[in-house]
């Protein structure tokens, strides 16, 4: 599944277009690397998302679209911390 679609379906980001923009500008990393919105997400992958005041790191539990739509657990939070205004996440 595409990373922008995963972020939207798992409700980490509200809209797919916003998720795609975040990936494009480098605010999302997959397994420690910046990627394109079309990058494939698989179970076990690590995703880091830099929101304006927060850094969220998750581990993908399932990449099955049907399971995510049934609201099964799709990720596990590994880190969630507040970022100071002057601090850059990476």
Secondary structure as GFF3:
##gff-version 3
##sequence-region A 1 90
A	DSSP	alpha_helix	3	9	.	.	.	ID=ss1
A	DSSP	alpha_helix	16	25	.	.	.	ID=ss2
A	DSSP	beta_strand	28	30	.	.	.	ID=ss3
A	DSSP	beta_strand	33	34	.	.	.	ID=ss4
A	DSSP	beta_strand	46	51	.	.	.	ID=ss5
A	DSSP	beta_strand	54	60	.	.	.	ID=ss6
A	DSSP	alpha_helix	65	69	.	.	.	ID=ss7
A	DSSP	beta_strand	75	82	.	.	.	ID=ss8
###
